[in-house]
Amino acid sequence: MARPCVTFAGMAITTFFRAEALTSESKTNYIREVWNRLQRIPGGKRLFSGFIGRLAPYTGTIGAVVQELADGYARVTLADRHAVRNHLSCIHAVALANLVELTGNVALGYSLPDDARFIVAGMNVDYLKKARGTITGECRTPAITSSAKQEYQIEVTLTDESGDLVVRGTLRTLVGPKLRG
């Protein structure tokens, strides 16, 4: 009995979360719509984070969880585990860069007007301290009220469990209108 539910859920997810819906002809902001629905239910934050990982498979490899998402703000956590560690027993630099990009992208994606899309065109990451323990990414984006073509600097910070800054990142992100087909 559980199997049909999983299959149905998988079909619904596939239909609801087509990458094309986020970038081309959709008339809504799916990131905002889905987060607003899921974050209230038990396990919804993990489910949402898994959906994001399906849309951007490489991003999903680190297993980060979106904890908070609102207009212009995101907080995402990354658990310290063997799969994201390097040879120095700390979280790998690329996993941290991935967390910077994920945190900035969900903050921006949630905040965009319904007719806008974005792409990261560049990234700067400063590693300030070895990252150990759960790492928290936070981002506050500038207000984006139009889908007019424009470049934005999206600042992201990563802190460890004691609140120490371990990474400061900047995403150079291009925002523009969704394609109309």
Secondary structure, 3 states (H helix, E strand, C coil): CHHHHHHHHHHHHHHHCCHHHHHCCCCCCHHHHHHHHHCCCCCHHHHHHHHHHHHCHHHHCCCCEEEEEECCEEEEEECCCHHHECCCCCECHHHHHHHHHHHHHHHHHHHCCCCEEEEEEEEEEEECCCCCCCEEEEEECCCCCCCCCEEEEEEEEEECCCCCEEEEEEEEEEEEECCCC
